[in-house]
Amino acid sequence: MFHLFLMFSLLFTQVPALDAPVTALATSGDVFYIGQGTTLTTARSTSSGIVPDRSLDLARGQIRAVAVQNARIFVLTTAGVALLSPELRLLDYRIGGGQRFAIQQNRVVIAAREAGLRIMNLQGDRLSDARTFRLETPALDVASAGADQVWVAEGEQGIRLYSLPEAGPPVVIVWSRDLHPAVRLAALGDRLLVAHGGALSLLNVADPRSLKLVSEVAIGSGEVGALVLTPDWLLVGRSAASGADMIIYTHNGLTALREVSRTGQDGAGDALALSGGTLLLGSERTGLRALDFTNGNVTARGGWLLDPDQVRCESFAASLPQPPDLALVPSASVLRWGAECPAQAYEVALNDRPPQRVTVRELPFDAQTNIIHWQVTAIQGAQRIPGPRWTFETNRDGTLHPPTVLKRETLLYTPPLTAFFETPTGTLLLVCGGLALGLAVIIGGALAIGAWGRGRDGTRLKI
């Protein structure tokens, strides 16, 4: 079966073209990898512009992410993972797609939204079949944290650090709900960047059990489409109906985020890739643009822009609600949702209130009841695409701990005191304390009875 697929893919090797919707971007050395629907194209930056080199139609779902490691190209699609040589020759393919992935030394870890985490082992040029583990909430992004650990962005549940044993399901090491809804991650050294709820937070994760907030900045409404974190710069791609396509920050050696500039006005920053002084900016709505990048400033270099009326999108329907459908949450003041393709506008019906129209995929609201029913209708031209009807409940009896506002250098996670008594030392101290208390009660009771008896003897002598 694999050999048939290999022959099929080779037949679809085609003349490279860049004028198509962009679904993923990556770079390794001086080579750019451009995902355009089901097709992967390689290109290089030259003095005459961006020159495409090779192209391959995988014909296995939309390409969502690309990574390069040890001269092997990993391509994540909505259907599975393909392993390619530098010449775009197919080495292996396994079913089990997702939205984002992280490549470790001997495994591929995939954030597959509602499906959870998928893990494929890697041996040479071969991938194992995917093992899928369902999480409590959708896995929206994943970042490697060493040989056998990963950080996962889980929306309203914040971020979790998982250990990945060779056999069995992932094991939670640390869980922080303070940064929610967590949607994108980027890791570099002992720093973890989290995009959540219109903000970016830079964390020191040298000691995962004592997470520290290093710096935080607001980026406003809209979704974070892409994050590129380098030793000198942070590039943030925005996916929204309008506003900046990209925001550029310095981070002063990963110690403080400071905005340098913004570029674009269409909210078309679904994908980013930076190599030397060349930056590629891609979007499913607008296509591909090339820019010169110098000291945080960008200038247009060229592009393959699309006519919005000719862009075909598979679905404008709202999906991935936050808070999740049928969830119990401590509190909620903003409704958020996703979509495969951004629509021109959305109408949000909330309980019995009149629908409200917005152009971004979020809506602040005042919860007047603790049971919320809501539905999002996407509006694209003359089309009205109603989404599913979602429901969640807010807990008002105080049994769930509400999110807290973080302060600089404060701990994000502190193990509870009760966790100490679950350790062998804590159990031993608890048993010894109980025995000592029991012995004290017995001795005290014996002394009291003895004193009472001596009192009675003295009373009898007087009589």
RAHUDA-V786503 format. One record per residue. N is the residue number from 0. SS is DSSP state (H for helix, E for strand, C for the rest). PSI is psi in degrees with one decimal (NA if undefined). Layout:
n = [N & N]
ss = [SS & SS]
psi = [PSI & PSI]
This chain:
n = [0 & 1 & 2 & 3 & 4 & 5 & 6 & 7 & 8 & 9 & 10 & 11 & 12 & 13 & 14 & 15 & 16 & 17 & 18 & 19 & 20 & 21 & 22 & 23 & 24 & 25 & 26 & 27 & 28 & 29 & 30 & 31 & 32 & 33 & 34 & 35 & 36 & 37 & 38 & 39 & 40 & 41 & 42 & 43 & 44 & 45 & 46 & 47 & 48 & 49 & 50 & 51 & 52 & 53 & 54 & 55 & 56 & 57 & 58 & 59 & 60 & 61 & 62 & 63 & 64 & 65 & 66 & 67 & 68 & 69 & 70 & 71 & 72 & 73 & 74 & 75 & 76 & 77 & 78 & 79 & 80 & 81 & 82 & 83 & 84 & 85 & 86 & 87 & 88 & 89 & 90 & 91 & 92 & 93 & 94 & 95 & 96 & 97 & 98 & 99 & 100 & 101 & 102 & 103 & 104 & 105 & 106 & 107 & 108 & 109 & 110 & 111 & 112 & 113 & 114 & 115 & 116 & 117 & 118 & 119 & 120 & 121 & 122 & 123 & 124 & 125 & 126 & 127 & 128 & 129 & 130 & 131 & 132 & 133 & 134 & 135 & 136 & 137 & 138 & 139 & 140 & 141 & 142 & 143 & 144 & 145 & 146 & 147 & 148 & 149 & 150 & 151 & 152 & 153 & 154 & 155 & 156 & 157 & 158 & 159 & 160 & 161 & 162 & 163 & 164 & 165 & 166 & 167 & 168 & 169 & 170 & 171 & 172 & 173 & 174 & 175 & 176 & 177 & 178 & 179 & 180 & 181 & 182 & 183 & 184 & 185 & 186 & 187 & 188 & 189 & 190 & 191 & 192 & 193 & 194 & 195 & 196 & 197 & 198 & 199 & 200 & 201 & 202 & 203 & 204 & 205 & 206 & 207 & 208 & 209 & 210 & 211 & 212 & 213 & 214 & 215 & 216 & 217 & 218 & 219 & 220 & 221 & 222 & 223 & 224 & 225 & 226 & 227 & 228 & 229 & 230 & 231 & 232 & 233 & 234 & 235 & 236 & 237 & 238 & 239 & 240 & 241 & 242 & 243 & 244 & 245 & 246 & 247 & 248 & 249 & 250 & 251 & 252 & 253 & 254 & 255 & 256 & 257 & 258 & 259 & 260 & 261 & 262 & 263 & 264 & 265 & 266 & 267 & 268 & 269 & 270 & 271 & 272 & 273 & 274 & 275 & 276 & 277 & 278 & 279 & 280 & 281 & 282 & 283 & 284 & 285 & 286 & 287 & 288 & 289 & 290 & 291 & 292 & 293 & 294 & 295 & 296 & 297 & 298 & 299 & 300 & 301 & 302 & 303 & 304 & 305 & 306 & 307 & 308 & 309 & 310 & 311 & 312 & 313 & 314 & 315 & 316 & 317 & 318 & 319 & 320 & 321 & 322 & 323 & 324 & 325 & 326 & 327 & 328 & 329 & 330 & 331 & 332 & 333 & 334 & 335 & 336 & 337 & 338 & 339 & 340 & 341 & 342 & 343 & 344 & 345 & 346 & 347 & 348 & 349 & 350 & 351 & 352 & 353 & 354 & 355 & 356 & 357 & 358 & 359 & 360 & 361 & 362 & 363 & 364 & 365 & 366 & 367 & 368 & 369 & 370 & 371 & 372 & 373 & 374 & 375 & 376 & 377 & 378 & 379 & 380 & 381 & 382 & 383 & 384 & 385 & 386 & 387 & 388 & 389 & 390 & 391 & 392 & 393 & 394 & 395 & 396 & 397 & 398 & 399 & 400 & 401 & 402 & 403 & 404 & 405 & 406 & 407 & 408 & 409 & 410 & 411 & 412 & 413 & 414 & 415 & 416 & 417 & 418 & 419 & 420 & 421 & 422 & 423 & 424 & 425 & 426 & 427 & 428 & 429 & 430 & 431 & 432 & 433 & 434 & 435 & 436 & 437 & 438 & 439 & 440 & 441 & 442 & 443 & 444 & 445 & 446 & 447 & 448 & 449 & 450 & 451 & 452 & 453 & 454 & 455 & 456 & 457 & 458 & 459 & 460 & 461 & 462]
ss = [C & H & H & H & H & H & H & H & H & H & H & C & E & C & C & C & C & C & C & C & C & C & C & E & E & E & E & E & C & C & E & E & E & E & E & E & C & C & E & E & E & E & E & E & E & E & C & C & E & E & E & E & E & E & E & E & E & C & C & C & C & C & E & E & E & E & E & E & E & C & C & E & E & E & E & E & E & C & C & E & E & E & E & E & C & C & C & C & C & E & E & E & E & E & E & C & C & C & C & E & E & E & E & C & C & C & E & E & E & E & E & C & E & C & C & C & E & E & E & E & E & E & E & C & C & E & E & C & C & C & E & E & E & C & C & C & C & C & E & C & E & E & E & E & C & C & C & C & E & E & E & E & E & C & E & C & C & C & E & E & E & E & E & C & C & C & C & C & C & C & E & E & E & E & E & E & C & C & C & C & C & E & E & E & E & E & E & E & C & C & E & E & E & E & E & E & C & C & E & E & E & E & E & E & C & C & C & H & H & H & C & E & E & E & E & E & E & E & C & C & C & C & E & E & E & E & E & E & E & C & C & C & E & E & E & E & E & E & E & C & C & C & E & C & C & E & E & E & E & E & C & C & C & C & C & C & C & E & E & E & E & E & E & C & C & E & C & E & C & C & E & E & E & E & E & C & C & E & E & E & E & E & E & C & C & C & E & E & E & E & E & E & E & E & C & C & E & E & E & E & E & E & E & E & E & C & C & H & H & H & C & C & C & C & C & C & C & E & E & E & E & E & C & C & C & C & E & E & E & C & C & C & C & E & E & E & E & E & E & C & C & C & C & C & E & E & E & E & E & E & C & C & C & C & C & E & E & E & C & C & C & E & E & E & C & C & C & C & C & C & E & E & E & E & E & E & E & E & E & E & C & C & E & E & E & E & E & E & E & E & E & E & E & E & C & C & C & C & C & C & C & C & C & C & C & C & C & C & C & C & E & C & C & C & C & C & H & H & H & H & H & H & C & H & H & H & H & H & H & H & H & H & H & H & H & H & H & H & H & H & H & H & H & H & H & H & H & H & H & H & H & H & H & H & H & H & H & H & H & H & H & H & C]
psi = [-42.8 & -40.7 & -35.0 & -41.0 & -37.2 & -46.4 & -39.0 & -42.3 & -37.3 & -34.6 & -26.5 & 6.8 & 127.9 & 173.0 & 125.8 & 141.4 & 145.8 & -2.9 & 72.7 & 159.7 & 139.1 & 125.9 & -14.6 & 149.5 & 145.5 & 167.2 & 150.2 & 116.7 & -127.0 & 13.2 & 130.9 & 141.5 & 120.9 & 115.7 & 123.8 & 89.5 & -117.1 & 1.5 & 136.7 & 129.9 & 138.0 & 147.2 & 159.7 & 151.9 & 122.8 & 175.8 & -21.8 & 1.3 & -165.9 & 117.0 & 115.1 & 147.9 & -67.2 & 162.0 & 141.4 & 126.8 & 109.3 & -25.7 & 38.0 & 62.4 & 167.1 & 135.0 & 127.9 & -26.4 & 152.5 & 140.8 & 152.4 & 132.0 & 129.0 & 48.8 & 23.9 & 140.1 & 124.3 & 128.1 & 118.0 & 127.0 & 176.7 & -12.1 & -27.2 & -163.5 & 128.9 & 140.6 & 121.6 & 155.4 & 169.2 & -23.4 & 11.1 & 35.9 & 128.7 & 123.3 & -38.3 & 160.8 & 137.6 & 139.0 & 141.8 & 76.3 & -172.7 & -159.1 & -42.9 & 161.0 & 164.1 & 136.1 & 122.1 & -177.6 & -41.0 & 21.6 & 160.6 & 127.1 & 125.4 & 129.0 & 110.3 & 35.4 & -124.7 & -23.9 & -21.4 & -141.8 & 135.6 & 141.2 & 126.1 & 126.9 & 148.8 & 125.5 & 108.4 & -123.9 & 28.4 & 139.8 & 146.3 & 166.1 & 149.9 & 136.9 & 126.8 & 132.5 & 120.8 & 133.0 & 172.0 & -34.5 & 165.3 & 138.7 & 107.5 & -28.1 & 161.4 & 143.6 & 136.5 & 142.7 & 35.2 & -169.7 & -32.6 & 27.5 & 149.2 & 147.5 & 141.6 & 130.5 & 123.9 & 39.3 & -126.6 & -19.5 & 2.3 & -136.3 & 148.9 & 145.7 & 123.2 & 142.7 & 140.1 & 92.6 & 160.5 & -34.5 & 146.8 & 174.1 & 163.3 & 149.4 & 127.6 & 128.1 & -46.8 & 142.3 & 123.7 & 120.2 & -1.7 & -30.4 & 93.9 & 152.2 & 123.3 & 124.7 & -28.6 & 148.9 & 150.4 & 134.9 & 143.0 & 113.1 & -129.3 & 23.8 & 142.3 & 126.2 & 128.9 & 124.7 & 124.0 & 131.5 & 47.4 & 18.4 & 162.5 & 131.9 & 129.2 & 121.3 & 145.6 & 114.4 & 25.9 & -40.8 & 99.0 & -26.5 & -3.3 & 64.2 & 137.2 & 137.7 & 118.1 & -45.3 & 152.0 & 137.7 & 151.7 & 140.0 & -2.5 & -169.4 & 170.9 & 163.6 & 151.7 & 113.1 & -33.9 & 150.5 & 130.9 & 114.0 & 116.5 & 171.4 & -17.3 & -26.9 & 156.8 & 122.5 & 130.3 & 116.8 & 132.7 & 138.0 & 102.0 & 173.0 & -24.1 & 179.0 & -176.1 & 141.2 & -35.2 & 144.5 & 134.5 & 131.6 & 148.7 & 159.3 & 8.6 & 56.7 & 36.5 & 37.1 & -25.6 & 129.4 & 133.1 & 126.4 & 135.3 & -48.0 & 166.7 & 150.0 & 148.0 & 169.2 & 9.2 & -0.3 & 33.8 & 64.0 & 52.3 & -30.3 & 145.6 & 149.5 & 131.5 & 127.5 & 113.2 & -123.3 & 15.9 & 129.9 & 129.6 & 135.5 & 121.7 & 154.8 & 149.1 & -25.6 & -38.4 & -14.5 & -145.9 & 137.5 & 144.5 & 135.5 & 149.5 & 131.8 & 117.8 & 114.9 & 41.2 & -3.0 & 144.5 & 145.6 & 143.9 & 139.1 & -29.3 & 172.4 & 166.8 & 73.3 & 149.9 & 152.2 & 117.1 & -31.1 & -16.6 & -5.9 & 121.7 & 128.7 & 140.5 & -36.5 & 128.8 & -3.5 & 143.1 & 145.1 & 178.7 & 62.1 & 145.2 & 116.9 & 153.2 & 158.6 & 137.0 & 27.2 & 156.2 & 115.5 & 152.4 & -41.7 & 161.4 & 133.3 & -6.6 & 131.6 & 134.2 & 153.1 & 164.7 & 178.8 & 144.6 & -38.2 & 132.2 & 135.9 & 167.4 & -32.9 & 167.7 & 144.9 & 128.9 & 118.7 & 123.3 & 113.1 & -125.6 & 13.4 & 156.5 & 143.9 & 144.1 & 137.8 & 134.6 & 162.3 & -3.2 & 164.5 & 53.7 & 154.8 & 113.3 & 144.2 & 162.8 & 114.1 & 102.5 & -16.5 & 164.7 & -3.7 & 120.0 & 125.9 & 132.1 & 154.7 & 138.3 & 128.0 & 119.5 & 139.0 & 116.1 & 101.5 & -125.5 & -3.3 & 143.2 & 115.9 & 96.7 & 140.5 & -178.1 & 161.2 & 122.3 & 156.5 & 140.2 & 167.2 & 135.3 & 137.6 & 122.3 & 7.9 & 3.9 & 8.2 & -17.7 & 138.0 & 122.1 & 158.0 & 150.9 & 156.3 & 125.7 & 148.5 & 158.3 & 134.5 & 19.3 & 152.3 & 135.2 & -22.9 & 124.7 & 119.2 & 134.7 & 154.9 & -34.2 & -23.8 & -27.3 & -37.9 & -4.8 & -6.0 & 161.5 & -41.2 & -44.3 & -40.8 & -43.5 & -44.5 & -37.2 & -42.7 & -46.3 & -40.5 & -40.4 & -43.2 & -43.2 & -41.6 & -42.6 & -42.3 & -39.4 & -39.6 & -43.9 & -47.6 & -43.4 & -40.4 & -41.0 & -43.3 & -40.0 & -42.5 & -41.3 & -43.9 & -39.2 & -39.4 & -42.3 & -33.7 & -38.7 & -40.3 & -41.4 & -36.9 & -37.5 & -35.7 & -36.5 & -32.2 & NA]
